[in-house]
Structure formats: structure tokens, C-alpha cells
């Protein structure tokens, strides 16, 4: 059996089992980066996220923001720590906190430490003093984890000297953070790690440089955005292979993987759409089911899109003005920004996927023709899903004309044409009995349903067939 065939078989076996079982939440944790719509309060956004099943909130603070210069702690940043401690302890929400000297391409240290090696005694001592301040103001909230630095591989690049320096820095500051947390939280343990990008962890050059630092971490925090170098998206179906590649590269079950940022833009400038973003969310849940023993936590980035004005500020921060990069940043939200915000399809899929697994009791409004109600325009609905063996497939045709519906397997082979005829505008549906074009029973697995409506738009749904 060739590699390509073998992987396709593995994909069918794992995803079929995962989707059929829809593995209960169990010890897994769901999180969200909470961002507000234009006219929405933080509390309203938080309650929205919690109702969907998020029990952990991602928060971040750069060392430079807390301590702009030697021993000068910023009053606003300290107040933010106090607010975080009070708000999340009162709501019973755990916090996954990132605080460190590196944020993606930037070194974020106090001004007087610019140019000082990362493993210098003064650098380590000053960061430990900053940790003293952080934990003095976080005496009540429970932390899921502390990450010392965000996407550090971007700054460290491929320089072995920098990685060795950061290894020393992390080892010394990790021990101090753990002792501070235990002293303030009744002896409780704190999981401490460094956040790396998925791309670097699986890279043949950076991966080996990162490995010695990973060995010193309690957890493996990862950011995951399936992008091409030009900031256009890769297909949502890549999620399974990407995350299998990650757990294969880092198989140590004693060091859980935390997907601290997991996101997919919806902008057409990035080659995406609302449907593609929703498919990404669904693929993440399905893959998480299959890899539940390795991935403890998934935090979707983010709840609501950022404003264009804020993204313009980020362009300066990252030193990138590429339109695709800016649209990537702006449209990562699962809700739209203007006014009170508006749900994208991805948010509704997240609510349903989370509820199906017991993360929440949130209602699922992705109703279909199988329930007697047409799906929203632009969506392909398949119910029941998983199917054993029959499924009703439906969508809304924008106008009268020829509509085709075809079932394919995951290799792209056509399994069966369900219909190709003139349909009136409005809801259209087909019944697939789980058989191929020759009348034989299609094997259990994942199938794609492609619908082409009179406007020429191709819409895709997915069915998991069980036997």
C-alpha cells in the first residue's frame, strides 16, 4: 500500500470513528480569545463565549508593557492584572496567560535591557522581579498555564545561540514562576511552557532547535493557522494531517499539547469564505476527537473580528502592510465586528460542535431539510450526520435553474450523481441512500457533497457514513 493510499485509509478510519462517536468533552478544555463587537461590552462577549462552552480565556501581556523601563511598572498594566484577577476568579473562569520577553517578531523587554543577552543574569533577575509583580496581582484567579513568550521561533529564527540563551532564560524563570504560583495558591502546581508556531515545530530546521526547550516545558503551547507564505489559506481539510504531523513529531503524552491560538480567516482576499472558516472549525473538532489523548486544550482565535483601525495599528507592529496579511488578521473572528456584531457560520458551527460533545448546552440552530426547515442561504446541510446509511442533503438555490448534486470520496473520486435538473428558487434537497453509482453500498468513511446552483457557485458539505 502506497503512502498516499495508506494515509487516506488512516484518515477515513480515524475521522469516521471520531465523528461517529463525537467524543465527549471529558477532560478536554475549550477556550476563546475574547474580542468585542463595536458596540459590545467585554462582559457581554465573555458571557457569549462561556455559553458556547469556553471554560478558559486566553490573555496576554508583554514584559515591556508592564515594565517600560527599569523598575517602572505601568499603572494601567497593573490595573489590568487586578481586573483580570477579580473578574475571572469571580466568574470561575480559568486563564491561560502569556507573559514574556518575546512576541512573534519583536523583543519586548524594558528599554534599558535592549541589547542584553537573553541569558544574562540581569535579564533573568529582572524578569523574575516582573513575575513577582504579576503574581502579586494574580492571587485569586486559577491559571491553566503560563507561557513565557509568544511564537518565540519567529524572533529566534534559526540562530542556535539565541535558542541556547532562551533555554537558559526559560529554565531559570520557569522555576521562579512555579514557586510564586504555589506560594499564592495553596501549593498548587503551575504548568509552564513557551508558545511556538505549528510551522516551526514541524520544520526540519527549526524543529530540532526547539526540541531541547520543549523538553523543559510542562506543556506544549502551539499557535496554528494553516496559511501559505502569501497569507492565503490552505484547505480546511488539511487540519487532520497537520495535527497528526504535530503529535507525531512530539509524541510525549506526559507533555499535553495546548492549541492556544487556532484560527482561520474568512476574507476572500485570503482565498477564504464564511463556509471555509466554518469547515475549518468543524475539522478542528473532528480531529480533536481523534487526538483527544494528546491535545488537552483548543482555544479558537478569535470571537469577533477586529476593526480596520486596530488592524492598521498591528500593521505597524508587525512591519507588514500586505493586504492579505491585514485581512488575515482582521477576519479571524467567528463573528462580524460592526454594531452589536453578527454571527458568521463558523460561530454557529462552533456552538453546535461544542454542544454535541458536551462542552455546553447551547442550542444548535443549524437546521436542515431533514427537520423540515431549509438551511440558511449558502450552506449545505446534511442530516443526520453521521449517517447510517441514508442522509438528506439540502441547500437554498438563489434562483430557478439547473442544480447538480454529486457525492465524492476524500480522494476526489465521484461516487454518485444525486441529481441534475431544473429546480425552482428556494430550498432544494436530495436523499442519498449510501449507495454508489452501481448500486453497491459505499464503504464507511468521509464523503464530500458538491452542489452547483444556477448562479455557478459551488457549495460543499461533508457526510460521515457509518455502517
N, C-alpha and C positions, 0 to 999 in steps of 0.2 A: 504494500500500500504506500503510495507516494506521500510526501509531506503535506501537499495541498489537500489531498483526499483525506488523510488522517486528521488534519486539523478541522476540516469541515465536519467529519464524523464526531470529533470531540465537541465541537460547537453544538451540534444537534443533541448529543447525549446530555451535555451539562445544562444547556438552556432549556431543553424540554423538561428535564427533571426539575429544574429550578422554577420554571414558570408554572408547571403543573401543581407544584406544592405551594408556591408562593410562600416561601419560608417565613415563618412568624418572626417578628422583630427580635424576640429573645433578648440577649444581652447587647444587641446592636444599638447604636445611638445615631439619631438623625439630627442634623444641625442646619442652620441657615445663617448666612451673613445678612443681618437685618438692615435694610435700607428703606427709607420712607419715600412715598409719593410726594408730589409737590405740596399738597395741602394736608398731608397726613402727619400725625404725631408719632414719635418713636414708640410710645406705648401702644398705639393702635396697630402699628406694624408688628411689634413684638407679639401682641395677642393673636394676630393673624397667623404668625409663624408657629406659635405654640399650639394653636387649634389644629394646625396641619400635622402636628406630631413632633415638632422640633423641641428637644429637651436640653439642647446645648446651643450656646450662642458663641460665635467666633468674634473676638475682639483683638485689636492690635494697637500697639503703641511703640514708637521708635524711641530709642535711648536719647537721641538728640532733642526730641520734642520735650521729653521730661526734664532733661538737664542740658540746656543750650550751651552753658559754659561751666567751668569748674565750680562745683558745689552750689550752683544756682538752679534751683528746681522751679520749674514753671508752674505758677499758681493754677492756671487753667487746666494743665495736665493732671496735677494733683487732685483738683476738684473732680475731674473726670473719673479718676480712680475711686474716689469716695462715692460718687454717684453709682458707679458700676458695682461696688461692694454692697451698697444699700439696696439698690433696685433688684439685682439678681439674687441676692440672699433672701429678700422678702418674697420674691416670686418663685423661689425654689428651683431656679434655673442654673445649671452648671455653665461655666465659662471655659472656653478653650482660648487661652491667651498667648499672643505672640508679642514678645518684648525682646529687643536685641539691638546689636550694632550694625546689622546689615538688613537692607530691604531691597531685594531684587538687584538693580544695578548700582545701588547707592550705599556708601558707607555712612551710617547715621550715628556718629559719635559726637560728643561735645567738641566745640570749636578748638579748644586748647589741646585736644588729643589727635588732631589731624596729622597724619604722617607718622604716628607712633605705631610700632608693630602690634599686631593683634594679641600676641602672647607676651607682651611686655608686662612686667609686674605692675606698673602704674595703670595700665589698661584694665587688667584683671581686677585690681583693687578698687578702681573707680566704678567698674560695673557692679561689683559686689555691693558697694555702697549704694548704688542706684537701686539694686534689688532690695536693700534694707528699706528704702523709701517705698518701693512698690508694695512690699508685703506688709509694711506698717499701715498701709491704707486699704489692704485687702484682707482684713482679719476675719471676715464672716463668710464671704462667698466661697463655694466649693469649685475648685478648678478641675476640669477634666485632664488638662495637660498644660504645660508651659513649653512654648517653642522659643528657643534663643536664636533669633534670626529668621528671616523670611526669604525663601528662594535664594539661599546663600550661594548656590552654584553659579548664578548669573554674575555676581560680583567676583567670586573666587576664580571663575574661568577654568583654565587648565594649568594653573601655576601650582606645582606641588608644594612650594614653600608656603604659599598662602594657606593651603589646606592643612599643612602641618601646624602652622601658627594657630589656625582656628580650632584645631583639635585640642591643643593645649588650653586655649581660652575656654572652650566649652567644658572640658573636664573639670577645670577649677571652679567655674561659675555654676555649673550644674550642681555640684556638691553643696555649694552655699545656698542655692535656691531650695534644694530639698530640705536642708536643715531649718531654714526660715519657715517654710510651709508647715513642717512638722511641729515646730515650736508654737505656731499660731493656730493650729488645727488639731490639737489633741493627739499629736504623734502620727497623724495621717501621712501616708506616702504620697508623693507627687511624681507623676510621670513627666519626664523632661526629654525633649528632643530638639532637633533642628529641622526646619522645613526646607525640603528640596523640591525641585520640579520633577515631574514624571520624566520629561525628556532627558534630563541629566542622569537620573538614576538608571535608565536603561541604555545610556550611551556607552559605547565601547571605550571611550577615552575618559570621560568624567566619572562614570560609574565606579571604576577601580579607585579613583582618587577619593570618592565619597565613602567607600566601604569602611575604611578604618574609623571614620567618625560615626557611622551608623552603628558600629559595634559598641560604641559608648553610650548610645541612646537607649532610653527605656521603651520608646515608641518610635514609629517611622512616619512622621507627618509629610504629606505629599500634596502638591498642587497639581491638578490635572485639567488641562484644556486641550482637546485634540485639534490642534491647528497645524497648518502648513507654514513654512517660513514667511509667506506673504500675508499671513494672518487671515487667510480663508480657512474655512472649517474642513476637516476630514469627515467622512460619512459617520453618522451616529452608530452604525453597525460595527465601527472599529473599537468600540468600548470594550467588548469582551476580550478581543485579542490583546488590547493594550494592557488591561488589568491582569490578565493571565501572565503576560510578559513581566509585569512588575512583581507579582507574587513568586514567579519562578526565579527571578533574579535575587529576591530577598525572602527565602523560604522559612526563616526562623519564626516559628509560631509563638515563641516567647516574647517577640517584639511586634505587637499588633500594628497594622497599617492604619493610619488616620488620613482619610482624604479631606484635608482641612479646607481646601478650595476645589470645587468640582463644578465646572461651568461650561456653557456653550452659548454663543451669541445668537441672536435671531435676525440680524440685519442681512438683507440681500447683498450689501456691499462685501460681506464676508462669505458670500455664497451660501447663506443660510436662509431660514424662514421660521415662522412660528411652528410649523409642522416638524421641521428638522430638530428644533430645540426640544419639542415635546418628545420626539423619538429618542433623543439623547437621554432625557430624564428616565424614560421607560427602560432603555437599555442599561442604564446605571443600576436601577433597582433589580432587573433580571440578573445582571452579572453579580451584583452584591449577594443575591440569593445563593448563587453558585460558589461564591468565595467568602461566605459568612465566617468561616473559621479563621480567616486571615485579616479581613477588613472589619475593624470594630466600629468605625465611625465614618459617616459621609456627611459633609457639610456643603450644601449647594450654594454657589456664589452666582447670583445673589437674589434677594427677594424682589426688589424693584429696580428698574433701570436708573442709572444716574442721569442727571441733567446734562445738557450740552455744555453749559457754563462750567460745571465741575470737571467734565472730561477735558475741556480746554486747559484747565489747571494741571491735570495729570499729564497732558502732552508735554508741558514744560518740565514736569518732574521726571518723566522717563526720557526726555530728549527725543521724542518721536512724534512726528506730525503726519505720519502715513494715514490716509483716510480709513483704510481697512483696520488699522490698529485702533484708531479712535472709535470706530463703530463697534469693534470687538468689545472695548471697554464699556461703551455706553449701553449696549443691548444685552448684557449678560443677565439682566434681571428677568425673573419669571412673570413680572407684571410691568405694565407701562407706567411711565413717570407722571404725565400731565394730570392736573387736578387731583382728584382723590385716588387716582390710579385705576388701572383696569387689568383684569386677569388675561394673561396670554394663555394659549392652550397648554404650555408647559406647566403652569401653576396648577391647572386643573388635573393634569396627569399626575403631578406630584401628590396632590391631595388623594387621588384615587389609589395610587400605588402604595402610599403610606398607610391608608386606611385598610387596604386589602391584607396588609401584613401585620396589622395590629399596632402600628405606631400611634394611631389616633382613631377617633370615632367620627372623623369628619365625613360629611356626606359626599358622595361621588355623583357629579351631575353629567358625566359623560354617557348620556343615554343614547340608545340606538333604535334602529328599526325593529330589532328583536323585542324591544319593550313597547313598541307601538309609537315611538317618538323619533323623529328624524334627528340625526346628529347635526351639530352646527355646521354652517357652510365652510367648505374647505377641508373637512375632516373625513377620514374613512373610519367607520366604526365596525367592529367585529364582535359579535356576541352569540353564544358565550365564548369566552376566551380564557383559558384553554377550551378547545372543542373536542368532543368525543362522540361521534366524529363530525356532526353537522354544525354549521355555523351560518348565521345571517350576516351578510356584508352590506353596508349601506353608506350612502353619502347624499349630498344635495347637489343636483345639477343646476347650474346657474341659468340655463336656458334650454329650450327644446332643441333636440338634435341627437346625433349618434353618440351613444355612450358604450364604451367597452370595459369589461372587467376580466382580468386574467390573473391566474394564480401561478406563482413561480416558486421554486425551491431556493435555498440560500446560495446555490451556485449559479443562479440565473437561468436555469433550465425551465422552460414553460411546462407546467403540469397540466393545466386545463384552462380553456377559454370558457368563462361562465356566461358571457353574453356579449353581443354586438348588435345593437338595434336602436331604433329611434325611440327616445323617451321624452315625455313632456318635462318642462322645467319643474323643479321641486325634488322631493325625496325619491330616491331610487334604491332598490335593494335586490340582492340575489341570495340564493341559498346554495351553499356548497356542501355536498354530502360526504366530503373527504375522499372522493374518488378521482383518479386521473383521467386523461382523455380516452384511455382504452377501457375504462370501466373498472379497473383494478383499484384496490384500496391503497391510498397513498400512505407511506410509512409515517410513523410518529416523527415529529420534528417541527421546525420553524418554517413557516411559509410566508411569502410576501404577496399581497394582493395589489395589483396596479390597476387603477381606474382612470380612464381618459374621458373627460367630459367635452361637450361641444365647443367650449372655449379653448380647447387644446391643452389645458392644464392636466398634468399627470399627478395623481394623488396616490399615496402608498399607505397601506395598512399592513399589519402583521398578525398572523394567526399561529397559535401553538396547537398542533394537533396531537392528541394523546390517544392511546389505544388500550 
